[in-house]
């Protein structure tokens, strides 16, 4: 099947013609081709061409509504609207949204109403699987417009998204389902409704096998953030690792990778581990070096077990951490810094007064030092005892780590990671085409005939050898 070439001079019109011809095939490849070319089409289209397309394909009343919401001026006459296919209809609404949201001085209120008009128009007019990818993109820009206009707290928007999600589930529109779940989680996390977000995850099913990698990466990122806030750091680290692995490693995904790696470093520190040096950027990933400098300073403070160094790093980079939405998680690291400091002290001194521990760790009182030491002993951070009467800590002889369950737990985590990676690879395998199956079947039959021929020749050879023993 020949594919239409989108020319630089009339890219939008060529895309409309291409979608009009492919509307009867019900093949998502045409839609995906146009969506891949959407950034190029957006850059090449201008206000005049876009307004002309709207005026040609819609009646005067509806066309004027779209032009007003998109701040497009049209001085021509509105004639009879040409017949429009559902795919072209969805594409034009999406193109207007993308064009308007990238214009300088955009009216966010009008942009939000444009998105609301688009999703309502397509939902009321069509029920076609071929519009799945268009609907998901239109919903993305609708919610983005609501975020720009500070209307994410709107109960009406949340209700609309839930209604659209139920409809997408009934129609088996997997891409729209994936997009709406990630958008709902983003809205709930952005508005600090972590409990509601956790309930949403428990009561919905993300179509992992049918969703694109970019949406799957976002979904795992939001799951990681929810679990981190709920203190389930082990699950959160697994989710953020999956998000980084599934994310497209392209220039367009640089921002997401930076955000995901920031959260990954924090969660790894909260689990009690120190991230490797390459996690903060390397020669292969230079785009991570500058954004992760605040997290590198925190990691150095945690590794040193120096409370003063940690407080200075937290104060210096407070603005950056707050902008990333990670300030609350970063403040939790103070307990890890104290635990590390206690572990260093227990390895350095066989016996030390609690008052000295209080001074070294900059704690408020000896009671606080006693509490932190007791908690470190209970958590297995150190092997020591506390003499409450005389007020000192007595370190015990270091035990053999191989006599504990630590190696087994570490080995179990690696096995789970390898099995998860294997399962993802198996899911990504494609089924063989019918032509290739026929070729393999013919090849298998040829091999069987060859085996039968070899067996017959061997039987004949054995018979000839036996005949040589007879006398004639």
C-alpha positions as CSV (number, residue, x, y, z in Angstrom):
1,X,0.0,0.0,0.0
2,X,1.5,3.3,-1.0
3,X,1.9,6.0,1.6
4,X,1.3,9.7,1.1
5,X,4.3,11.9,1.4
6,X,3.7,15.0,3.5
7,X,5.2,17.9,1.6
8,X,6.7,20.9,3.5
9,X,4.5,23.4,1.7
10,X,1.1,21.9,2.5
11,X,1.7,19.4,5.2
12,X,-1.7,19.9,7.0
13,X,-3.7,19.6,3.8
14,X,-1.7,16.5,2.8
15,X,-2.3,14.9,6.2
16,X,-6.1,15.6,5.7
17,X,-6.0,14.0,2.3
18,X,-4.1,11.0,3.6
19,X,-6.5,10.4,6.4
20,X,-9.5,10.8,4.1
21,X,-8.2,8.0,1.8
22,X,-7.3,5.7,4.7
23,X,-10.6,6.2,6.7
24,X,-12.1,3.0,5.2
25,X,-9.2,0.7,6.0
26,X,-9.6,0.7,9.9
27,X,-5.8,0.4,10.2
28,X,-4.1,2.2,13.0
29,X,-0.9,2.5,11.1
30,X,-2.2,5.5,9.2
31,X,-3.1,7.3,12.4
32,X,0.2,6.5,14.0
33,X,2.1,7.9,10.9
34,X,0.2,11.2,11.1
35,X,0.8,11.4,14.9
36,X,4.5,10.8,14.4
37,X,4.6,13.7,11.9
38,X,2.5,15.9,14.1
39,X,5.4,18.0,15.5
40,X,6.6,18.7,11.9
41,X,3.1,19.5,10.7
42,X,2.6,21.9,13.6
43,X,5.8,23.8,12.8
44,X,4.9,24.1,9.1
45,X,1.2,25.1,9.5
46,X,0.4,28.8,9.9
47,X,-2.7,30.6,11.2
48,X,-4.1,31.3,7.7
49,X,-3.9,27.7,6.5
50,X,-5.3,26.3,9.7
51,X,-8.3,28.8,9.7
52,X,-9.0,27.9,6.1
53,X,-9.0,24.2,6.9
54,X,-11.5,24.8,9.7
55,X,-13.7,26.9,7.5
56,X,-13.8,24.3,4.7
57,X,-14.6,21.3,6.8
58,X,-17.2,22.7,9.3
59,X,-20.4,24.6,9.2
60,X,-20.2,28.3,9.8
61,X,-21.5,28.3,13.5
62,X,-19.2,25.5,14.6
63,X,-16.2,26.8,12.6
64,X,-16.6,30.3,14.2
65,X,-16.7,28.7,17.7
66,X,-13.4,26.8,17.1
67,X,-11.7,29.9,15.5
68,X,-12.7,32.1,18.4
69,X,-11.4,29.6,21.1
70,X,-8.1,29.2,19.2
71,X,-7.7,33.0,18.6
72,X,-7.7,32.5,14.8
73,X,-8.8,35.2,12.4
74,X,-10.6,34.3,9.2
75,X,-11.7,36.9,6.7
76,X,-13.0,34.6,4.0
77,X,-16.5,33.4,3.3
78,X,-17.9,30.3,4.9
79,X,-19.3,28.1,2.2
80,X,-20.8,24.6,2.3
81,X,-18.8,22.3,4.6
82,X,-17.2,19.4,2.8
83,X,-17.9,15.8,3.9
84,X,-15.5,15.0,6.7
85,X,-14.4,11.5,7.9
86,X,-14.1,10.8,11.7
87,X,-10.3,10.6,11.4
88,X,-10.0,14.0,9.7
89,X,-12.4,15.5,12.3
90,X,-10.3,14.2,15.2
91,X,-7.1,15.3,13.5
92,X,-8.3,18.9,12.9
93,X,-9.4,19.2,16.5
94,X,-6.0,17.9,17.7
95,X,-4.1,20.2,15.3
96,X,-6.0,23.2,16.6
97,X,-5.2,22.3,20.2
98,X,-1.5,21.7,19.5
99,X,-1.2,25.0,17.5
100,X,-3.0,27.1,20.1
101,X,-1.1,25.7,23.1
102,X,2.2,26.6,21.5
103,X,1.3,30.1,20.6
104,X,2.7,33.0,22.6
105,X,0.2,34.8,24.9
106,X,-2.3,31.9,24.8
107,X,-5.6,32.4,26.6
108,X,-5.6,29.4,28.9
109,X,-9.3,29.7,29.7
110,X,-10.2,29.6,26.0
111,X,-7.7,26.8,25.5
112,X,-9.4,24.7,28.2
113,X,-12.8,25.3,26.7
114,X,-11.4,24.3,23.3
115,X,-10.2,21.0,24.8
116,X,-13.6,20.5,26.5
117,X,-15.4,21.2,23.2
118,X,-13.1,18.7,21.3
119,X,-13.6,15.7,23.7
120,X,-17.3,16.3,23.9
121,X,-17.7,16.6,20.1
122,X,-15.8,13.4,19.4
123,X,-17.5,11.5,22.3
124,X,-21.0,12.4,21.1
125,X,-20.3,11.9,17.4
126,X,-18.3,8.7,17.0
127,X,-17.6,5.3,18.4
128,X,-14.6,4.1,16.3
129,X,-11.5,2.2,17.4
130,X,-9.5,4.1,14.8
131,X,-9.9,7.3,16.9
132,X,-8.3,5.8,20.0
133,X,-4.9,7.4,19.6
134,X,-6.4,10.8,18.6
135,X,-8.7,10.8,21.6
136,X,-5.8,10.1,24.0
137,X,-3.8,13.0,22.6
138,X,-6.8,15.3,22.7
139,X,-7.3,14.4,26.4
140,X,-3.6,15.1,27.1
141,X,-3.8,18.6,25.7
142,X,-7.1,19.2,27.5
143,X,-5.7,18.4,30.9
144,X,-2.5,20.3,30.0
145,X,-4.7,23.4,29.3
146,X,-6.5,22.9,32.7
147,X,-3.1,22.7,34.4
148,X,-1.9,26.0,32.7
149,X,-5.2,27.7,33.7
150,X,-4.9,26.5,37.3
151,X,-8.1,24.5,37.1
152,X,-6.8,21.1,38.0
153,X,-8.7,21.3,41.3
154,X,-12.0,21.4,39.3
155,X,-14.4,18.6,40.4
156,X,-16.0,18.9,36.9
157,X,-12.8,18.0,35.2
158,X,-12.2,15.0,37.4
159,X,-15.8,13.8,36.7
160,X,-15.4,14.2,33.0
161,X,-12.2,12.2,33.1
162,X,-13.8,9.3,35.1
163,X,-16.7,9.2,32.7
164,X,-14.4,9.1,29.7
165,X,-12.3,6.3,31.3
166,X,-15.4,4.2,31.8
167,X,-16.4,4.7,28.2
168,X,-12.9,3.8,27.0
169,X,-13.0,0.6,29.0
170,X,-16.3,-0.4,27.5
171,X,-15.0,0.4,24.0
172,X,-11.7,-1.3,24.6
173,X,-9.8,1.8,23.6
174,X,-6.5,0.9,25.3
175,X,-4.5,4.0,24.4
176,X,-7.2,6.3,25.8
177,X,-7.5,4.1,29.0
178,X,-3.7,4.4,29.5
179,X,-3.7,8.1,28.9
180,X,-6.6,8.8,31.2
181,X,-5.2,6.7,34.1
182,X,-1.9,8.5,33.9
183,X,-3.6,11.9,33.7
184,X,-5.9,11.1,36.7
185,X,-2.9,10.0,38.7
186,X,-1.1,13.2,37.7
187,X,-4.0,15.4,38.8
188,X,-4.4,13.6,42.1
189,X,-0.6,13.7,42.9
190,X,-0.4,17.4,41.8
191,X,-3.2,18.2,44.2
192,X,-1.7,16.1,47.0
193,X,-4.5,13.5,47.1
194,X,-2.2,10.6,47.6
195,X,-4.8,8.4,49.3
196,X,-7.3,8.9,46.5
197,X,-4.5,8.1,43.9
198,X,-3.7,4.9,45.8
199,X,-7.4,3.9,45.7
200,X,-7.6,4.6,42.0
201,X,-4.6,2.3,41.4
202,X,-6.2,-0.4,43.4
203,X,-9.5,-0.2,41.6
204,X,-8.3,0.2,38.0
205,X,-6.2,-2.0,35.6
206,X,-3.6,-0.4,33.5
207,X,-3.4,-2.1,30.0
208,X,0.3,-2.8,30.3
209,X,0.5,-5.0,27.2
210,X,-1.4,-2.7,24.9
211,X,-0.1,0.7,26.1
212,X,2.8,2.5,24.5
213,X,6.1,2.6,26.3
214,X,5.9,6.3,27.1
215,X,2.6,5.9,28.9
216,X,3.8,2.8,30.7
217,X,6.8,4.8,31.9
218,X,4.7,7.6,33.2
219,X,2.4,5.1,35.0
220,X,5.3,3.4,36.7
221,X,6.7,6.8,37.7
222,X,3.4,7.9,39.4
223,X,3.2,4.5,41.1
224,X,6.7,5.0,42.4
225,X,5.8,8.4,43.8
226,X,2.7,7.1,45.5
227,X,4.5,4.2,47.1
228,X,7.4,6.5,48.2
229,X,5.0,8.8,50.0
230,X,3.3,5.8,51.7
231,X,6.8,4.6,52.9
232,X,6.9,1.5,50.7
233,X,10.4,2.3,49.4
234,X,11.1,-1.2,48.1
235,X,8.1,-1.2,45.8
236,X,8.7,2.4,44.9
237,X,12.3,1.6,43.8
238,X,11.1,-1.3,41.6
239,X,8.5,1.0,39.9
240,X,10.9,3.9,39.3
241,X,13.5,1.4,37.8
242,X,10.8,0.1,35.5
243,X,9.9,3.7,34.5
244,X,13.5,4.5,33.6
245,X,13.8,1.2,31.7
246,X,10.6,1.7,29.7
247,X,11.2,5.4,28.9
248,X,12.3,6.2,25.3
249,X,15.9,7.3,25.5
250,X,15.5,10.1,23.0
251,X,16.1,13.9,23.2
252,X,12.4,14.4,23.6
253,X,12.3,12.3,26.7
254,X,15.3,14.0,28.4
255,X,13.1,15.9,30.9
256,X,11.3,12.8,32.0
257,X,14.5,10.9,32.5
258,X,16.0,13.7,34.6
259,X,12.8,13.7,36.8
260,X,12.8,9.9,37.1
261,X,16.4,9.7,38.0
262,X,16.0,12.4,40.7
263,X,13.2,10.4,42.3
264,X,15.3,7.2,41.9
265,X,18.2,8.6,43.8
266,X,16.0,9.8,46.7
267,X,14.2,6.5,47.0
268,X,17.5,4.6,46.9
269,X,18.9,6.8,49.7
270,X,15.7,6.3,51.7
271,X,16.1,2.5,51.4
272,X,19.5,2.8,53.1
273,X,21.6,2.3,50.0
274,X,24.0,4.8,48.4
275,X,23.5,5.2,44.6
276,X,26.4,4.5,42.3
277,X,28.4,7.5,41.0
278,X,27.1,7.0,37.4
279,X,23.5,7.5,38.7
280,X,24.3,11.3,38.9
281,X,25.4,11.5,35.2
282,X,28.3,10.3,33.2
283,X,30.0,10.8,29.9
284,X,27.3,8.7,28.3
285,X,24.5,10.7,30.0
286,X,25.9,14.3,30.4
287,X,22.3,15.7,30.5
288,X,21.9,14.3,34.1
289,X,25.0,15.9,35.6
290,X,23.7,19.5,36.2
291,X,20.1,18.7,37.2
292,X,21.2,16.0,39.8
293,X,23.8,18.2,41.5
294,X,21.5,18.9,44.5
295,X,20.9,15.2,44.9
296,X,24.6,14.4,44.7
297,X,25.2,16.8,47.6
298,X,22.5,15.0,49.6
299,X,24.0,11.6,48.8
300,X,27.5,12.8,50.0
301,X,26.0,14.0,53.3
302,X,24.1,10.7,53.8
303,X,27.2,8.7,53.0
304,X,29.3,10.7,55.4
305,X,26.7,10.6,58.1
306,X,27.2,14.3,58.8
307,X,24.0,16.0,60.0
308,X,25.5,19.5,59.6
309,X,26.5,18.8,56.0
310,X,23.1,17.4,55.3
311,X,21.3,20.5,56.7
312,X,23.6,22.8,54.7
313,X,22.9,20.9,51.5
314,X,19.2,20.9,52.2
315,X,19.2,24.6,52.8
316,X,21.3,25.4,49.8
317,X,19.2,23.4,47.3
318,X,15.8,23.9,49.0
319,X,14.4,25.9,46.0
320,X,15.5,23.2,43.5
321,X,14.1,20.4,45.6
322,X,10.8,22.2,46.1
323,X,10.5,22.9,42.4
324,X,11.0,19.2,41.7
325,X,8.3,18.3,44.3
326,X,10.9,16.2,46.3
327,X,11.5,18.4,49.3
328,X,9.3,16.4,51.7
329,X,11.1,13.1,50.7
330,X,14.5,14.8,51.0
331,X,13.7,15.9,54.6
332,X,13.1,12.3,55.5
333,X,16.7,11.5,54.8
334,X,17.7,13.1,58.1
335,X,17.0,9.8,59.9
336,X,19.2,8.0,57.4
337,X,22.0,10.5,58.0
338,X,21.8,9.8,61.7
339,X,21.7,6.1,61.2
340,X,24.8,6.3,59.1
341,X,26.5,8.5,61.6
342,X,25.7,6.0,64.4
343,X,27.1,3.2,62.3
344,X,30.3,5.1,61.7
345,X,30.6,5.8,65.4
346,X,30.0,2.1,66.4
347,X,32.8,1.0,64.0
348,X,35.1,3.7,65.3
349,X,34.5,3.4,69.1
350,X,34.0,0.2,71.1
351,X,32.5,2.2,73.9
352,X,31.3,5.8,73.8
353,X,29.0,7.9,76.1
354,X,25.6,8.9,74.7
355,X,26.5,12.6,75.4
356,X,29.4,12.4,72.9
357,X,27.0,10.8,70.4
358,X,24.6,13.7,70.9
359,X,27.4,16.2,70.3
360,X,28.8,14.4,67.2
361,X,25.3,14.0,65.6
362,X,24.0,17.5,66.6
363,X,21.0,16.0,68.4
364,X,18.8,17.9,70.9
365,X,19.5,15.8,74.0
366,X,20.9,12.6,75.3
367,X,17.4,11.1,75.4
368,X,17.2,11.7,71.6
369,X,20.6,10.1,71.1
370,X,19.6,7.1,73.2
371,X,16.4,6.7,71.2
372,X,18.2,6.9,67.9
373,X,20.8,4.4,69.0
374,X,18.1,2.0,70.3
375,X,16.3,2.3,66.9
376,X,19.5,1.6,65.0
377,X,20.0,-1.5,67.1
378,X,16.5,-2.7,66.5
379,X,16.7,-2.1,62.7
380,X,19.9,-4.1,62.6
381,X,22.0,-1.1,61.5
382,X,24.6,-1.7,64.3
383,X,25.5,-4.5,66.7
384,X,25.7,-2.8,70.1
385,X,24.1,-2.6,73.6
386,X,23.1,0.4,75.7
387,X,24.0,0.8,79.3
388,X,21.1,3.0,80.5
389,X,22.4,3.4,84.1
390,X,25.9,4.7,83.1
391,X,24.8,6.2,79.8
392,X,27.1,4.7,77.1
393,X,26.9,2.5,74.1
394,X,29.0,-0.7,73.9
395,X,29.8,-2.0,70.4
396,X,29.8,-5.7,69.9
397,X,32.1,-7.8,67.8
398,X,31.2,-7.6,64.1
399,X,29.2,-10.6,63.1
400,X,29.7,-12.6,59.8
401,X,27.3,-11.1,57.2
402,X,27.2,-14.5,55.4
403,X,25.7,-16.1,58.5
404,X,22.7,-13.7,58.1
405,X,19.9,-13.6,55.5
406,X,21.3,-10.5,53.8
407,X,23.0,-12.4,50.9
408,X,19.9,-14.4,50.3
409,X,17.7,-11.3,50.2
410,X,20.1,-9.5,47.9
411,X,20.2,-12.6,45.6
412,X,16.4,-12.7,45.7
413,X,16.1,-9.1,44.6
414,X,18.4,-9.7,41.6
415,X,16.4,-12.8,40.6
416,X,13.2,-10.8,40.7
417,X,14.7,-8.1,38.5
418,X,16.0,-10.7,36.0
419,X,12.6,-12.4,35.9
420,X,10.8,-9.1,35.4
421,X,13.2,-8.2,32.6
422,X,12.6,-11.6,31.0
423,X,8.8,-11.3,31.2
424,X,8.9,-7.9,29.6
425,X,11.0,-9.2,26.7
426,X,8.6,-12.1,26.2
427,X,5.7,-9.8,26.1
428,X,7.4,-7.6,23.5
429,X,7.9,-10.6,21.1
430,X,5.8,-10.4,18.0
431,X,3.7,-13.2,16.6
432,X,5.0,-14.7,13.3
433,X,3.2,-13.6,10.2
434,X,1.1,-16.1,8.2
435,X,3.6,-16.1,5.3
436,X,6.5,-16.9,7.7
437,X,4.5,-19.6,9.4
438,X,3.9,-21.3,6.0
439,X,7.6,-21.1,5.2
440,X,8.5,-22.6,8.5
441,X,5.9,-25.3,8.0
442,X,7.3,-26.2,4.6
443,X,10.8,-26.2,6.0
444,X,9.7,-28.6,8.8
445,X,8.1,-30.9,6.3
446,X,11.2,-30.9,4.2
447,X,13.3,-31.8,7.2
448,X,11.0,-34.7,8.1
449,X,11.1,-36.0,4.5
450,X,14.9,-35.8,4.7
451,X,14.9,-37.7,7.9
452,X,12.7,-40.4,6.4
453,X,14.9,-40.6,3.4
454,X,18.1,-41.0,5.5
455,X,16.3,-43.7,7.6
456,X,15.3,-45.6,4.5
457,X,18.8,-45.4,3.1
458,X,20.2,-46.6,6.4
459,X,17.8,-49.6,6.4
460,X,18.7,-50.4,2.9
461,X,22.4,-50.3,3.7
462,X,21.9,-52.6,6.7
463,X,20.0,-55.1,4.4
464,X,22.8,-55.1,1.9
465,X,25.4,-55.8,4.6
466,X,23.3,-58.8,5.8
467,X,22.9,-60.1,2.3
468,X,26.7,-60.3,1.9
469,X,26.7,-63.0,4.6
470,X,24.7,-65.5,2.5
471,X,26.3,-67.9,0.1
472,X,25.1,-68.0,-3.5
